[in-house]
Amino acid sequence: MKLTTFFCIAISILFFSGCNAVHTQPQIDMKPPKYVEQMPSKEIRENYSNAGSLFGQGRNPLFADRKAMREHDIVTVVIEERATSSSNAQKNFNKNNNSRLGGGVINYGGESSAIDSIVNQFNKIGSLRFETESQRNFTGGGSSTRNEQFTTTISARIIKVMANGNYFIQGSKELLIDGEKQIIQISGVIRPYDIDQNNQINSKYISDAKIIYATQGEIQKATQRGWANQIIESIWPF
């Protein structure tokens, strides 16, 4: 009965640890920030003073920038992300410690031979010496270098035009190449002034940017640890 109870407890620990290991995988929530949801949408009023203008008005004017300006318009995002970091640390530690302990010595200048003999015997015992010496040395160092680069292009849709004129955009792209599925997702807040004449914007101008690049397929399975290994590492105390 006790053995059965032990196995039940062990299985329960492994089950909940496995669930915890699965939920601790890196994830990104593509939902807009709270301030985007709290800010009202911009009201677009189409009030034309001269309806018969030669240059055209309305949603598709003849002479106008072909830039994304309204909800559901498309803007091209050029993702160019680079991350470079380098660090170097060196530490030296030296410490020396010396201790000496000695007993006192008694001198007798009298004429009594008995007392002089006792003093000599005491000096033999009391003149002990105790010396200690310790030395500690520590030398440590480390260095790390990181260089990452990710470049691609994706089209995003304007989800919301906020009252201050900024746009919240969101886009995704899925590619299936030789049985490997590549997923790219992006979201963030941009300013209309950062969109160039070709209706493109660089990812460095996106505020609160969230970028996901994931691969699903045989390569992803081969490079991912199994669920049993994740469970063992999540509960292994050493």
Disulfide bonds with the S-S distance in Angstrom:
none
